[in-house]
Structure formats: structure tokens, C-alpha cells
Amino acid sequence: MTESLRRTVYTGEGYKPFAELTRADVESLAAELGAVARTGPLARVAPVARAWSELGRALGEAGAARVGELEPEVALEFAQRVWVAPRKLL
């Protein structure tokens, strides 16, 4: 498991490694971030809220119970898009 998949994310009930997030966790994070990202200064994070939503759909389409069950490259791409892992600069 890569470092990015081991990074912890707060789910409202505590911290979990990104790889252990369930579809319900992801959908909750998407809804929470989406609610605050509609207007004002937090509108800048709207793409991150969309990425969380897309991750939830990807989990459903793949039939995966957790992020760690996705193909590694897909999970890593989402880790970057939802700001769990830093993007590579080069």
C-alpha cells in the first residue's frame, strides 16, 4: 500500500486511512464539502467536492466496498484529486 493510501482522513466519526474509506464515508465527505463549497471563499474547493462525489461513483461502479479495493492507479489518482495526497509537480 502506498503512503497516499495510508494517509488518514477525518470522517466525522474519527480518522481512517484513505484506503479504508467506504462508499458511505466518501459520500458523506462529498456532501459535507459540497455544502460549504457553493459560494464565497470556499467555492474554490468545489472541484475537490466533485472529486469526492466521483470517487463514490467509482466505488459503486467497481463494486468496491473500500477505496483500497479499487485498482491502485485509480485510488492514487483520486487521492490526489481529493487532496489526500499531494500532486506531483513534474
C-alpha positions in Angstrom: 0.0 0.0 0.0 1.4 3.4 -0.9 1.9 6.2 1.5 -1.1 8.1 0.0 -3.5 5.2 0.7 -2.3 5.1 4.3 -2.9 8.8 4.9 -5.7 9.4 7.3 -8.9 11.3 6.6 -11.4 12.6 9.2 -14.8 11.1 8.6 -16.9 12.7 11.3 -16.6 9.7 13.5 -12.8 9.6 13.6 -9.8 9.2 11.4 -9.4 6.4 8.9 -6.7 5.5 6.3 -7.8 6.7 2.9 -7.7 3.0 1.7 -10.3 2.1 4.4 -12.9 4.7 3.5 -16.2 3.1 2.5 -18.6 4.4 -0.1 -20.8 5.8 2.7 -17.7 7.7 4.1 -16.9 9.1 0.7 -20.5 10.2 0.0 -20.7 11.8 3.4 -17.5 13.7 2.8 -18.7 14.8 -0.7 -22.0 16.1 0.7 -20.3 17.9 3.6 -17.7 19.6 1.4 -20.2 20.3 -1.4 -22.5 22.1 1.1 -19.8 24.6 2.1 -18.2 24.9 -1.3 -21.2 26.6 -3.0 -20.4 30.3 -2.6 -17.8 32.6 -1.0 -14.2 31.9 -0.5 -14.8 28.1 -0.1 -16.1 27.9 -3.6 -12.5 27.3 -4.6 -12.8 23.8 -3.2 -15.8 22.8 -5.4 -13.6 20.7 -7.7 -12.5 18.7 -4.6 -16.1 18.1 -3.6 -16.9 16.9 -7.1 -13.9 14.6 -6.9 -15.2 13.1 -3.7 -18.6 12.5 -5.5 -16.8 10.9 -8.4 -14.9 8.7 -6.1 -18.2 7.5 -4.6 -19.5 6.7 -8.1 -16.2 4.9 -9.0 -16.6 2.7 -5.9 -20.1 1.8 -6.9 -19.2 1.1 -10.5 -16.3 -1.1 -9.4 -18.3 -2.9 -6.8 -15.7 -2.0 -4.3 -16.5 -1.7 -0.6 -13.5 0.4 0.2 -11.1 2.7 -1.6 -8.3 0.2 -1.2 -10.2 -2.3 -3.4 -10.0 0.0 -6.4 -7.2 -0.5 -8.9 -4.1 1.1 -7.3 -3.7 3.7 -10.0 -7.3 4.7 -9.7 -7.1 5.0 -6.0 -3.9 7.0 -6.2 -5.4 9.4 -8.8 -8.4 10.0 -6.5 -6.1 10.5 -3.5 -4.5 13.4 -5.4 -7.9 14.8 -6.7 -9.4 14.9 -3.2 -6.3 16.4 -1.7 -5.3 13.4 0.4 -2.0 13.1 -1.5 0.0 16.0 -3.0 0.1 16.2 -6.7 3.4 15.6 -8.4 4.8 18.8 -9.7 6.8 17.3 -12.5 
